Amino acid sequence: MHKYRSFVLPIAIILGLIFHSWCGKISVIVPFLIFLMLLLNFAAVNVRKLHFSWLFVWLMLFQIVVSLGSYYLLRWLNINNVVAEGVLVSILCPVASSVVVIACMLGADRETVTAYSIWGNLMVAAVAPVYYSFIGRHQDMPFFESFWQILCKISPIIILPFFIILLLQFCLPKVNHWLSERKGWAFYFWAIALLLVLGKTFDFLFVSENTNIKIIIDLAIAAMIICAIQFAVGKLLGKKYGDTIAGGQLLGQKNTAFGIWMSNVYLNPMSSLCIAFYAIWQNLFNSWQLWRHDHKE
């Protein structure tokens, strides 16, 4: 299966489109798939080597400053608010849970990627409620209520697997070793999760009565541009700190399932199509990177 893995993600996108109505019905299992994926990846990490890097600071600053700046720039240019909200979420959206899988396949440092997958998600949990207090549909929602809602969405999926592995590494190292030997399964868990998330979004698009083709095209183009910029900037920052691959993946690869949820809860639901299109672009790019990496090997 190793030589075919670069085709897994495009196939997941196509199947999500074909079986969109079926995917929407069982998409509730996505958090469970992400949980398993992280559990397997964290098991392969030596938690004693996790560290905080200045690379993380620059990546976070980019997400915080550029997301808000892009939103107000687009509004100033009189761009449709749905597009502006889609761009905001596509930049602020936390790093993907699958980043450890893809980045490590491409040769990134596992400890660096794992550390930022935790810090980056906690940053979004703190910043997003602030932004949504004056942008979106729930501007009257109290800050701490919004903060708690997002934190409760993130913690069981992102934080709990980390503490389980922390406990296993110190108390049950044999169990941790057994899990770490099966870390390759995480890639396929993510492919299934991607299929279901995209399928649910496609289903929303097909059943929506307010479909605007121009806005959909604008969202697709905006997502492609943002995706290219974030991977490029991330690689430049990563190169400065000795890990080009990690930098590119940490800034460019987004937790699109979480981004779609944020759009549906806090913003215009149509804006979720931007991060959905982003998922397509980022996974096509990652598939190409995997193909090139495997071809070189």
Backbone as CSV, one residue per row, in Angstrom:
resi,resn,N_x,N_y,N_z,CA_x,CA_y,CA_z,C_x,C_y,C_z
1,MET,0.815,-1.213,0.000,0.000,0.000,0.000,0.847,1.262,0.000
2,HIS,2.117,1.142,0.407,2.971,2.319,0.563,3.037,3.146,-0.721
3,LYS,3.186,2.493,-1.876,3.367,3.236,-3.117,2.068,3.831,-3.647
4,TYR,0.933,3.427,-3.070,-0.356,3.948,-3.525,-0.922,5.036,-2.604
5,ARG,-0.191,5.367,-1.532,-0.769,6.269,-0.540,-0.995,7.678,-1.076
6,SER,-0.247,8.094,-2.113,-0.446,9.432,-2.672,-1.789,9.554,-3.384
7,PHE,-2.439,8.402,-3.667,-3.742,8.442,-4.335,-4.909,8.372,-3.347
8,VAL,-4.611,8.093,-2.073,-5.674,7.874,-1.098,-6.515,9.135,-0.899
9,LEU,-5.869,10.282,-0.765,-6.613,11.511,-0.479,-7.481,11.972,-1.651
10,PRO,-6.982,11.974,-2.907,-7.880,12.318,-4.013,-9.080,11.368,-4.120
11,ILE,-8.839,10.090,-3.835,-9.944,9.124,-3.865,-10.971,9.454,-2.789
12,ALA,-10.484,9.877,-1.604,-11.394,10.250,-0.523,-12.254,11.439,-0.932
13,ILE,-11.674,12.394,-1.643,-12.421,13.568,-2.108,-13.515,13.147,-3.092
14,ILE,-13.147,12.299,-4.037,-14.104,11.848,-5.062,-15.247,11.044,-4.433
15,LEU,-14.911,10.131,-3.519,-15.946,9.329,-2.861,-16.853,10.195,-1.989
16,GLY,-16.270,11.241,-1.353,-17.073,12.159,-0.557,-18.100,12.874,-1.405
17,LEU,-17.719,13.194,-2.648,-18.641,13.857,-3.568,-19.743,12.903,-4.030
18,ILE,-19.364,11.672,-4.340,-20.328,10.698,-4.854,-21.327,10.260,-3.778
19,PHE,-20.815,9.986,-2.575,-21.668,9.461,-1.498,-21.969,10.526,-0.446
20,HIS,-22.179,11.768,-0.883,-22.329,12.880,0.052,-23.506,12.691,1.023
21,SER,-24.638,12.184,0.550,-25.798,12.036,1.439,-25.539,10.977,2.511
22,TRP,-24.845,9.923,2.136,-24.494,8.859,3.081,-23.466,9.359,4.092
23,CYS,-22.491,10.146,3.613,-21.441,10.682,4.492,-22.030,11.601,5.556
24,GLY,-23.012,12.417,5.152,-23.621,13.340,6.094,-24.269,12.630,7.266
25,LYS,-24.798,11.435,7.031,-25.504,10.697,8.079,-24.563,10.075,9.103
26,ILE,-23.358,9.704,8.695,-22.449,9.026,9.636,-21.223,9.874,9.998
27,SER,-21.264,11.169,9.658,-20.110,12.032,9.940,-19.874,12.225,11.433
28,VAL,-20.818,11.777,12.265,-20.657,11.910,13.721,-19.471,11.094,14.233
29,ILE,-18.983,10.141,13.440,-17.853,9.313,13.902,-16.510,9.980,13.634
30,VAL,-16.522,11.147,12.960,-15.261,11.822,12.619,-14.419,12.129,13.853
31,PRO,-14.980,12.722,14.934,-14.143,12.982,16.117,-13.476,11.719,16.662
32,PHE,-14.188,10.577,16.599,-13.624,9.319,17.086,-12.439,8.892,16.220
33,LEU,-12.555,9.080,14.894,-11.457,8.734,13.985,-10.233,9.610,14.243
34,ILE,-10.472,10.908,14.458,-9.368,11.828,14.740,-8.700,11.471,16.065
35,PHE,-9.515,11.105,17.051,-8.984,10.686,18.349,-8.040,9.495,18.191
36,LEU,-8.468,8.475,17.444,-7.634,7.295,17.221,-6.351,7.646,16.478
37,MET,-6.490,8.529,15.487,-5.345,8.924,14.689,-4.286,9.611,15.555
38,LEU,-4.727,10.515,16.418,-3.794,11.215,17.290,-3.186,10.278,18.329
39,LEU,-3.981,9.358,18.827,-3.482,8.411,19.819,-2.311,7.616,19.245
40,LEU,-2.444,7.154,17.997,-1.381,6.375,17.354,-0.141,7.223,17.094
41,ASN,-0.353,8.479,16.684,0.793,9.345,16.398,1.513,9.798,17.655
42,PHE,0.766,10.145,18.692,1.388,10.562,19.944,2.174,9.415,20.577
43,ALA,1.727,8.162,20.339,2.416,7.015,20.906,3.834,6.889,20.368
44,ALA,4.058,7.411,19.145,5.383,7.317,18.528,6.289,8.485,18.908
45,VAL,5.788,9.371,19.763,6.549,10.558,20.165,7.116,10.374,21.562
46,ASN,8.364,10.769,21.730,8.968,10.795,23.063,8.575,12.116,23.718
47,VAL,7.639,12.060,24.658,7.100,13.288,25.241,8.167,14.104,25.964
48,ARG,9.248,13.460,26.358,10.323,14.185,27.033,11.057,15.139,26.095
49,LYS,10.915,14.901,24.780,11.621,15.734,23.804,10.763,16.868,23.253
50,LEU,9.512,16.955,23.685,8.655,18.039,23.208,9.183,19.379,23.713
51,HIS,9.199,20.374,22.845,9.748,21.676,23.206,8.962,22.781,22.516
52,PHE,9.128,24.010,23.036,8.501,25.177,22.418,9.562,25.895,21.597
53,SER,9.182,26.321,20.378,10.127,26.945,19.459,9.642,28.334,19.057
54,TRP,10.590,29.194,18.697,10.218,30.508,18.175,9.461,30.388,16.859
55,LEU,9.653,29.269,16.167,8.869,29.017,14.959,7.377,29.041,15.284
56,PHE,7.013,28.485,16.436,5.610,28.463,16.840,5.054,29.878,16.995
57,VAL,5.868,30.766,17.557,5.431,32.156,17.775,5.090,32.818,16.448
58,TRP,5.961,32.653,15.456,5.732,33.288,14.152,4.530,32.690,13.439
59,LEU,4.361,31.391,13.560,3.204,30.739,12.942,1.899,31.238,13.567
60,MET,1.879,31.344,14.898,0.685,31.826,15.590,0.389,33.279,15.233
61,LEU,1.431,34.112,15.206,1.240,35.521,14.865,0.666,35.668,13.464
62,PHE,1.144,34.854,12.538,0.607,34.897,11.174,-0.887,34.600,11.195
63,GLN,-1.269,33.537,11.879,-2.680,33.158,11.916,-3.536,34.249,12.563
64,ILE,-3.057,34.801,13.669,-3.835,35.795,14.408,-3.974,37.096,13.636
65,VAL,-2.845,37.624,13.159,-2.827,38.946,12.524,-3.389,38.903,11.106
66,VAL,-2.937,37.942,10.304,-3.327,37.898,8.891,-4.799,37.513,8.725
67,SER,-5.318,36.660,9.604,-6.736,36.280,9.489,-7.636,37.490,9.676
68,LEU,-7.399,38.244,10.745,-8.226,39.424,11.013,-7.972,40.525,9.989
69,GLY,-6.699,40.724,9.633,-6.358,41.747,8.643,-6.978,41.458,7.290
70,SER,-6.981,40.186,6.885,-7.567,39.804,5.598,-9.074,40.039,5.600
71,TYR,-9.708,39.732,6.716,-11.162,39.932,6.816,-11.515,41.396,6.590
72,TYR,-10.850,42.299,7.307,-11.176,43.724,7.196,-10.725,44.311,5.861
73,LEU,-9.662,43.776,5.291,-9.238,44.232,3.967,-10.301,43.889,2.924
74,LEU,-10.821,42.681,2.969,-11.851,42.264,2.021,-13.141,43.054,2.212
75,ARG,-13.485,43.339,3.477,-14.680,44.141,3.722,-14.483,45.572,3.222
76,TRP,-13.257,46.102,3.388,-12.931,47.450,2.910,-13.006,47.515,1.382
77,LEU,-12.631,46.396,0.730,-12.708,46.316,-0.734,-14.121,45.980,-1.207
78,ASN,-15.065,45.917,-0.263,-16.474,45.648,-0.557,-16.696,44.245,-1.127
79,ILE,-15.837,43.301,-0.711,-16.015,41.894,-1.083,-17.139,41.302,-0.235
80,ASN,-17.899,40.397,-0.807,-19.014,39.767,-0.102,-18.588,39.262,1.278
81,ASN,-19.442,39.504,2.277,-19.112,39.148,3.648,-18.889,37.644,3.817
82,VAL,-19.598,36.823,3.040,-19.432,35.368,3.118,-18.000,34.982,2.745
83,VAL,-17.469,35.610,1.706,-16.094,35.337,1.284,-15.115,35.795,2.353
84,ALA,-15.356,36.987,2.911,-14.473,37.516,3.950,-14.446,36.592,5.169
85,GLU,-15.616,36.091,5.567,-15.674,35.171,6.707,-14.992,33.850,6.375
86,GLY,-15.144,33.377,5.143,-14.484,32.146,4.736,-12.977,32.265,4.786
87,VAL,-12.460,33.422,4.360,-11.016,33.669,4.398,-10.530,33.734,5.847
88,LEU,-11.299,34.409,6.702,-10.945,34.508,8.124,-10.768,33.126,8.734
89,VAL,-11.737,32.251,8.527,-11.686,30.906,9.109,-10.557,30.082,8.497
90,SER,-10.330,30.221,7.199,-9.309,29.414,6.511,-7.897,29.744,6.980
91,ILE,-7.702,30.954,7.497,-6.376,31.328,8.017,-6.276,31.054,9.510
92,LEU,-7.343,31.402,10.254,-7.322,31.206,11.706,-7.439,29.736,12.083
93,CYS,-8.061,28.938,11.243,-8.307,27.517,11.519,-7.050,26.824,12.058
94,PRO,-7.163,26.055,13.129,-5.976,25.428,13.722,-5.354,24.370,12.820
95,VAL,-4.133,24.020,13.153,-3.404,23.020,12.378,-4.157,21.696,12.424
96,ALA,-4.086,20.972,11.318,-4.837,19.715,11.189,-4.358,18.668,12.179
97,SER,-5.300,17.865,12.644,-4.950,16.746,13.511,-4.061,15.748,12.773
98,SER,-4.201,15.714,11.447,-3.434,14.764,10.634,-2.044,15.259,10.281
99,VAL,-1.679,16.448,10.785,-0.404,17.029,10.365,0.768,16.131,10.745
100,VAL,0.648,15.451,11.882,1.736,14.561,12.301,1.925,13.441,11.285
101,VAL,0.800,12.938,10.754,0.859,11.839,9.790,1.590,12.275,8.526
102,ILE,1.071,13.330,7.892,1.609,13.768,6.604,3.019,14.321,6.738
103,ALA,3.224,15.212,7.721,4.526,15.866,7.874,5.636,14.847,8.126
104,CYS,5.367,13.853,8.958,6.393,12.855,9.268,6.653,11.935,8.079
105,MET,5.629,11.667,7.275,5.851,10.916,6.044,6.798,11.671,5.116
106,LEU,6.718,13.013,5.166,7.546,13.841,4.291,8.919,14.130,4.886
107,GLY,9.137,13.732,6.162,10.455,13.880,6.768,10.584,14.944,7.830
108,ALA,9.470,15.514,8.315,9.532,16.535,9.352,9.842,15.901,10.707
109,ASP,10.300,16.727,11.638,10.594,16.253,12.987,9.290,16.001,13.737
110,ARG,9.088,14.781,14.230,7.825,14.399,14.853,7.538,15.203,16.122
111,GLU,8.577,15.457,16.947,8.361,16.177,18.193,7.938,17.628,17.945
112,THR,8.560,18.269,16.932,8.202,19.647,16.592,6.757,19.737,16.133
113,VAL,6.375,18.833,15.249,5.020,18.844,14.700,3.986,18.549,15.779
114,THR,4.281,17.578,16.642,3.345,17.224,17.710,3.162,18.372,18.686
115,ALA,4.273,19.018,19.057,4.197,20.129,20.007,3.320,21.252,19.472
116,TYR,3.494,21.595,18.196,2.698,22.703,17.661,1.237,22.293,17.449
117,SER,0.981,21.027,17.196,-0.410,20.602,17.029,-1.188,20.835,18.314
118,ILE,-0.492,20.821,19.458,-1.141,21.098,20.745,-1.232,22.602,20.996
119,TRP,-0.090,23.313,20.860,-0.056,24.751,21.109,-0.952,25.514,20.130
120,GLY,-0.918,25.112,18.869,-1.700,25.810,17.853,-3.196,25.708,18.092
121,ASN,-3.667,24.536,18.513,-5.088,24.371,18.791,-5.517,25.150,20.030
122,LEU,-4.668,25.186,21.050,-4.988,25.967,22.242,-5.029,27.461,21.928
123,MET,-4.143,27.916,21.032,-4.153,29.322,20.631,-5.475,29.699,19.984
124,VAL,-5.964,28.846,19.077,-7.231,29.130,18.395,-8.385,29.118,19.391
125,ALA,-8.328,28.215,20.370,-9.383,28.162,21.385,-9.463,29.463,22.164
126,ALA,-8.324,30.154,22.324,-8.302,31.422,23.054,-8.653,32.607,22.161
127,VAL,-8.188,32.593,20.909,-8.359,33.740,20.015,-9.723,33.763,19.337
128,ALA,-10.208,32.620,18.874,-11.466,32.564,18.119,-12.647,33.192,18.861
129,PRO,-12.831,32.911,20.160,-13.953,33.552,20.848,-13.869,35.074,20.858
130,VAL,-12.651,35.606,20.900,-12.477,37.064,20.862,-12.957,37.611,19.525
131,TYR,-12.542,36.970,18.439,-12.943,37.409,17.098,-14.453,37.285,16.905
132,TYR,-15.011,36.175,17.357,-16.437,35.948,17.131,-17.317,36.787,18.053
133,SER,-16.685,37.505,18.989,-17.467,38.415,19.825,-17.847,39.679,19.053
134,PHE,-17.151,39.965,17.919,-17.517,41.137,17.108,-17.622,40.811,15.613
135,ILE,-17.502,39.531,15.258,-17.682,39.090,13.863,-18.604,37.876,13.864
136,GLY,-19.574,37.864,12.972,-20.408,36.677,12.826,-21.798,36.797,13.410
137,ARG,-22.410,35.633,13.617,-23.831,35.576,13.976,-24.097,35.649,15.468
138,HIS,-23.085,35.400,16.304,-23.303,35.334,17.754,-22.461,36.378,18.481
139,GLN,-22.547,37.608,18.029,-21.759,38.664,18.646,-22.233,38.972,20.062
140,ASP,-23.457,38.538,20.393,-23.979,38.771,21.734,-23.619,37.650,22.707
141,MET,-22.952,36.584,22.204,-22.558,35.472,23.076,-21.425,35.906,23.993
142,PRO,-21.540,35.701,25.308,-20.471,36.077,26.235,-19.155,35.392,25.879
143,PHE,-18.056,36.086,26.131,-16.747,35.565,25.759,-16.473,34.200,26.384
144,PHE,-16.682,34.085,27.692,-16.325,32.841,28.370,-17.213,31.679,27.932
145,GLU,-18.455,31.965,27.559,-19.321,30.915,27.030,-18.803,30.429,25.683
146,SER,-18.401,31.382,24.831,-17.840,31.037,23.531,-16.521,30.285,23.694
147,PHE,-15.660,30.782,24.577,-14.368,30.147,24.838,-14.561,28.711,25.309
148,TRP,-15.481,28.517,26.242,-15.716,27.186,26.798,-16.272,26.239,25.748
149,GLN,-17.141,26.739,24.871,-17.741,25.905,23.831,-16.675,25.392,22.871
150,ILE,-15.763,26.281,22.458,-14.703,25.876,21.538,-13.706,24.959,22.235
151,LEU,-13.351,25.286,23.475,-12.394,24.460,24.212,-12.940,23.050,24.420
152,CYS,-14.247,22.942,24.710,-14.864,21.627,24.888,-14.883,20.846,23.581
153,LYS,-14.900,21.545,22.459,-14.876,20.881,21.155,-13.480,20.330,20.863
154,ILE,-12.460,21.069,21.297,-11.077,20.694,20.999,-10.535,19.652,21.979
155,SER,-10.749,19.878,23.273,-10.058,19.111,24.307,-10.186,17.591,24.191
156,PRO,-11.403,17.040,24.050,-11.498,15.571,23.995,-10.769,14.968,22.802
157,ILE,-10.674,15.737,21.708,-10.063,15.209,20.495,-8.553,15.409,20.483
158,ILE,-8.092,16.577,20.910,-6.680,16.935,20.802,-5.910,16.663,22.091
159,ILE,-6.453,17.100,23.218,-5.703,17.060,24.470,-5.762,15.694,25.140
160,LEU,-6.940,15.063,25.150,-7.094,13.779,25.834,-6.151,12.692,25.306
161,PRO,-6.009,12.516,23.973,-5.064,11.493,23.490,-3.638,11.735,23.974
162,PHE,-3.252,13.007,24.073,-1.897,13.332,24.524,-1.680,12.862,25.962
163,PHE,-2.656,13.128,26.841,-2.493,12.738,28.243,-2.612,11.223,28.424
164,ILE,-3.383,10.568,27.588,-3.449,9.104,27.645,-2.090,8.499,27.311
165,ILE,-1.474,9.016,26.254,-0.148,8.510,25.859,0.901,8.872,26.898
166,LEU,0.776,10.057,27.482,1.695,10.455,28.551,1.645,9.445,29.689
167,LEU,0.449,9.029,30.042,0.268,8.039,31.101,0.822,6.681,30.688
168,LEU,0.559,6.280,29.433,1.037,4.980,28.951,2.557,4.921,28.905
169,GLN,3.195,6.001,28.466,4.653,5.995,28.346,5.333,5.837,29.698
170,PHE,4.711,6.350,30.744,5.318,6.257,32.068,4.867,5.018,32.841
171,CYS,3.643,4.559,32.582,3.089,3.451,33.376,2.988,2.125,32.625
172,LEU,2.672,2.192,31.317,2.495,0.974,30.522,3.270,1.093,29.208
173,PRO,4.590,1.128,29.256,5.396,1.336,28.048,5.187,0.272,26.972
174,LYS,4.850,-0.964,27.359,4.630,-2.011,26.357,3.377,-1.728,25.533
175,VAL,2.348,-1.225,26.186,1.122,-0.865,25.466,1.404,0.301,24.524
176,ASN,2.180,1.268,25.010,2.543,2.408,24.170,3.347,1.956,22.958
177,HIS,4.264,1.016,23.161,5.079,0.501,22.055,4.201,-0.216,21.029
178,TRP,3.216,-0.968,21.492,2.304,-1.680,20.595,1.541,-0.676,19.726
179,LEU,1.101,0.415,20.318,0.383,1.449,19.570,1.308,2.160,18.578
180,SER,2.531,2.437,19.009,3.466,3.171,18.143,3.827,2.372,16.895
181,GLU,3.841,1.040,16.995,4.143,0.200,15.842,3.025,0.230,14.793
182,ARG,1.866,0.736,15.179,0.718,0.812,14.266,0.371,2.244,13.878
183,LYS,1.355,3.127,13.973,1.106,4.537,13.655,0.757,4.746,12.181
184,GLY,1.138,3.819,11.302,0.805,3.939,9.889,-0.690,3.894,9.612
185,TRP,-1.446,3.302,10.541,-2.900,3.252,10.362,-3.516,4.644,10.419
186,ALA,-2.847,5.557,11.088,-3.394,6.904,11.296,-3.704,7.604,9.977
187,PHE,-2.887,7.358,8.966,-3.094,7.981,7.656,-4.448,7.581,7.076
188,TYR,-4.812,6.335,7.229,-6.054,5.841,6.643,-7.273,6.256,7.483
189,PHE,-7.073,6.384,8.799,-8.142,6.958,9.625,-8.460,8.376,9.147
190,TRP,-7.392,9.126,8.836,-7.600,10.493,8.373,-8.295,10.518,7.011
191,ALA,-7.937,9.609,6.124,-8.573,9.565,4.806,-10.082,9.325,4.938
192,ILE,-10.463,8.443,5.864,-11.889,8.181,6.087,-12.568,9.412,6.672
193,ALA,-11.894,10.065,7.641,-12.452,11.275,8.247,-12.619,12.371,7.198
194,LEU,-11.636,12.505,6.320,-11.706,13.499,5.250,-12.889,13.218,4.332
195,LEU,-13.058,11.964,3.954,-14.172,11.563,3.090,-15.513,11.986,3.711
196,LEU,-15.675,11.723,5.009,-16.945,12.019,5.669,-17.179,13.513,5.827
197,VAL,-16.129,14.261,6.175,-16.276,15.711,6.365,-16.604,16.399,5.050
198,LEU,-15.875,16.056,4.008,-16.151,16.658,2.702,-17.521,16.226,2.186
199,GLY,-17.862,14.957,2.408,-19.169,14.481,1.970,-20.297,15.249,2.632
200,LYS,-20.139,15.553,3.917,-21.156,16.323,4.631,-21.269,17.736,4.068
201,THR,-20.130,18.337,3.728,-20.139,19.692,3.163,-20.774,19.693,1.774
202,PHE,-20.422,18.704,0.958,-21.036,18.597,-0.370,-22.554,18.417,-0.236
203,ASP,-22.956,17.651,0.778,-24.383,17.424,0.990,-25.087,18.731,1.333
204,PHE,-24.435,19.545,2.170,-25.001,20.859,2.508,-25.151,21.716,1.255
205,LEU,-24.157,21.644,0.382,-24.183,22.429,-0.851,-25.325,21.988,-1.761
206,PHE,-25.532,20.685,-1.874,-26.549,20.174,-2.782,-27.974,20.439,-2.277
207,VAL,-28.160,20.417,-0.958,-29.511,20.606,-0.420,-29.834,22.059,-0.135
208,SER,-28.822,22.942,-0.194,-29.058,24.355,0.096,-29.946,24.979,-0.976
209,GLU,-30.911,25.787,-0.518,-31.821,26.459,-1.440,-31.295,27.823,-1.863
210,ASN,-30.211,28.273,-1.216,-29.680,29.609,-1.509,-28.312,29.542,-2.184
211,THR,-28.145,28.557,-3.058,-26.875,28.382,-3.731,-26.587,29.544,-4.685
212,ASN,-25.438,30.176,-4.509,-25.007,31.284,-5.348,-23.715,30.859,-6.034
213,ILE,-23.781,30.588,-7.325,-22.634,30.048,-8.052,-21.440,30.990,-7.998
214,LYS,-21.679,32.288,-8.113,-20.575,33.253,-8.098,-19.835,33.211,-6.762
215,ILE,-20.594,33.168,-5.658,-19.952,33.113,-4.342,-19.177,31.811,-4.178
216,ILE,-19.734,30.711,-4.668,-19.047,29.424,-4.573,-17.718,29.460,-5.326
217,ILE,-17.735,30.036,-6.525,-16.500,30.156,-7.321,-15.499,31.056,-6.608
218,ASP,-15.994,32.178,-6.052,-15.110,33.094,-5.304,-14.484,32.393,-4.106
219,LEU,-15.275,31.584,-3.408,-14.757,30.854,-2.242,-13.700,29.837,-2.657
220,ALA,-13.921,29.163,-3.791,-12.958,28.172,-4.272,-11.631,28.832,-4.648
221,ILE,-11.713,29.982,-5.326,-10.500,30.702,-5.736,-9.768,31.246,-4.514
222,ALA,-10.532,31.832,-3.568,-9.921,32.375,-2.351,-9.209,31.274,-1.575
223,ALA,-9.848,30.105,-1.468,-9.246,28.984,-0.744,-7.941,28.534,-1.390
224,MET,-7.911,28.503,-2.726,-6.699,28.080,-3.439,-5.556,29.072,-3.191
225,ILE,-5.858,30.376,-3.249,-4.834,31.404,-3.031,-4.303,31.342,-1.602
226,ILE,-5.216,31.253,-0.636,-4.816,31.201,0.775,-3.971,29.958,1.049
227,CYS,-4.372,28.840,0.474,-3.635,27.585,0.665,-2.202,27.722,0.167
228,ALA,-2.035,28.290,-1.030,-0.702,28.465,-1.614,0.151,29.394,-0.755
229,ILE,-0.451,30.496,-0.302,0.291,31.472,0.506,0.747,30.850,1.824
230,GLN,-0.149,30.124,2.477,0.188,29.595,3.800,1.260,28.503,3.725
231,PHE,1.179,27.647,2.731,2.237,26.643,2.580,3.576,27.318,2.269
232,ALA,3.546,28.351,1.407,4.782,29.041,1.023,5.401,29.777,2.210
233,VAL,4.578,30.547,2.938,5.083,31.285,4.103,5.577,30.320,5.173
234,GLY,4.832,29.249,5.395,5.233,28.263,6.386,6.573,27.636,6.057
235,LYS,6.798,27.327,4.786,8.073,26.743,4.372,9.224,27.735,4.578
236,LEU,8.987,29.014,4.293,10.015,30.031,4.495,10.375,30.152,5.972
237,LEU,9.363,30.178,6.830,9.617,30.256,8.268,10.300,28.984,8.769
238,GLY,9.835,27.841,8.285,10.430,26.578,8.691,11.894,26.469,8.286
239,LYS,12.212,26.976,7.101,13.601,26.944,6.621,14.522,27.724,7.551
240,LYS,13.997,28.838,8.075,14.794,29.673,8.981,15.126,28.928,10.266
241,TYR,14.228,28.013,10.676,14.429,27.283,11.929,14.821,25.825,11.700
242,GLY,15.260,25.507,10.482,15.853,24.206,10.219,14.902,23.078,9.896
243,ASP,13.623,23.367,9.625,12.681,22.305,9.260,11.645,22.871,8.293
244,THR,12.019,22.905,7.019,11.150,23.478,5.985,9.822,22.743,5.888
245,ILE,9.869,21.414,5.937,8.656,20.620,5.813,7.695,20.904,6.966
246,ALA,8.225,20.923,8.187,7.375,21.171,9.357,6.711,22.537,9.256
247,GLY,7.464,23.557,8.885,6.908,24.903,8.773,5.764,24.969,7.778
248,GLY,5.980,24.381,6.605,4.945,24.390,5.576,3.685,23.661,6.004
249,GLN,3.850,22.488,6.606,2.684,21.698,7.005,1.959,22.325,8.193
250,LEU,2.704,22.888,9.136,2.070,23.445,10.331,1.232,24.675,10.025
251,LEU,1.630,25.450,9.034,0.836,26.627,8.672,-0.165,26.320,7.569
252,GLY,0.204,25.427,6.656,-0.644,25.178,5.502,-1.703,24.111,5.684
253,GLN,-1.446,23.119,6.543,-2.389,22.007,6.693,-3.354,22.297,7.834
254,LYS,-4.630,22.458,7.501,-5.628,22.907,8.463,-6.566,21.792,8.922
255,ASN,-7.072,21.975,10.141,-8.094,21.075,10.674,-9.426,21.499,10.072
256,THR,-9.671,21.093,8.850,-10.828,21.572,8.096,-12.156,21.146,8.728
257,ALA,-12.171,19.994,9.391,-13.404,19.562,10.065,-13.778,20.558,11.149
258,PHE,-12.785,21.011,11.896,-13.029,21.998,12.953,-13.378,23.354,12.358
259,GLY,-12.719,23.715,11.253,-13.012,24.983,10.598,-14.444,25.034,10.071
260,ILE,-14.911,23.916,9.512,-16.291,23.843,9.025,-17.259,23.997,10.194
261,TRP,-16.934,23.366,11.316,-17.782,23.501,12.505,-17.841,24.958,12.971
262,MET,-16.691,25.647,13.044,-16.679,27.050,13.465,-17.533,27.912,12.544
263,SER,-17.423,27.684,11.241,-18.204,28.464,10.282,-19.697,28.249,10.482
264,ASN,-20.089,27.004,10.685,-21.510,26.694,10.838,-22.093,27.237,12.132
265,VAL,-21.284,27.302,13.185,-21.787,27.752,14.482,-21.756,29.270,14.615
266,TYR,-20.661,29.914,14.180,-20.450,31.325,14.475,-20.657,32.259,13.281
267,LEU,-20.520,31.749,12.066,-20.555,32.608,10.889,-21.683,32.179,9.948
268,ASN,-21.698,32.761,8.754,-22.649,32.337,7.734,-22.277,30.908,7.305
269,PRO,-23.207,29.938,7.396,-22.864,28.553,7.049,-22.265,28.409,5.654
270,MET,-22.630,29.298,4.730,-22.080,29.229,3.384,-20.562,29.445,3.379
271,SER,-20.059,30.187,4.386,-18.618,30.440,4.456,-17.828,29.162,4.700
272,SER,-18.513,28.110,5.199,-17.827,26.839,5.442,-17.327,26.212,4.143
273,LEU,-17.888,26.630,3.014,-17.433,26.088,1.731,-15.999,26.504,1.432
274,CYS,-15.583,27.651,1.967,-14.208,28.100,1.733,-13.216,27.118,2.346
275,ILE,-13.454,26.745,3.597,-12.539,25.801,4.241,-12.707,24.401,3.656
276,ALA,-13.906,24.105,3.115,-14.105,22.816,2.445,-13.281,22.756,1.165
277,PHE,-13.310,23.840,0.383,-12.466,23.905,-0.812,-10.989,23.885,-0.423
278,TYR,-10.669,24.533,0.707,-9.293,24.516,1.198,-8.846,23.075,1.451
279,ALA,-9.753,22.276,2.004,-9.431,20.862,2.264,-9.061,20.148,0.974
280,ILE,-9.784,20.461,-0.100,-9.487,19.837,-1.388,-8.110,20.260,-1.883
281,TRP,-7.836,21.578,-1.852,-6.548,22.074,-2.351,-5.384,21.530,-1.528
282,GLN,-5.517,21.582,-0.184,-4.398,21.147,0.659,-4.126,19.658,0.500
283,ASN,-5.176,18.864,0.311,-4.961,17.428,0.188,-4.471,17.020,-1.191
284,LEU,-4.855,17.785,-2.211,-4.261,17.556,-3.531,-2.775,17.899,-3.496
285,PHE,-2.430,19.000,-2.829,-1.024,19.389,-2.717,-0.251,18.362,-1.896
286,ASN,-0.843,17.907,-0.793,-0.166,16.896,0.027,-0.001,15.581,-0.723
287,SER,-0.988,15.235,-1.538,-0.870,14.013,-2.342,0.278,14.120,-3.333
288,TRP,0.412,15.319,-3.928,1.525,15.549,-4.849,2.863,15.482,-4.103
289,GLN,2.911,16.059,-2.900,4.147,16.013,-2.106,4.506,14.574,-1.749
290,LEU,3.507,13.787,-1.370,3.767,12.385,-1.041,4.249,11.612,-2.258
291,TRP,3.629,11.887,-3.411,4.051,11.205,-4.638,5.492,11.566,-4.974
292,ARG,5.842,12.847,-4.882,7.209,13.288,-5.191,8.203,12.706,-4.202
293,HIS,7.818,12.681,-2.908,8.696,12.127,-1.875,8.940,10.643,-2.111
294,ASP,7.873,9.890,-2.366,8.013,8.456,-2.591,8.787,8.177,-3.882
295,HIS,8.581,9.011,-4.893,9.297,8.837,-6.166,10.799,9.023,-5.968
296,LYS,11.175,10.006,-5.153,12.597,10.244,-4.880,13.206,9.074,-4.123
297,GLU,12.413,8.529,-3.176,12.933,7.393,-2.400,13.088,6.143,-3.260
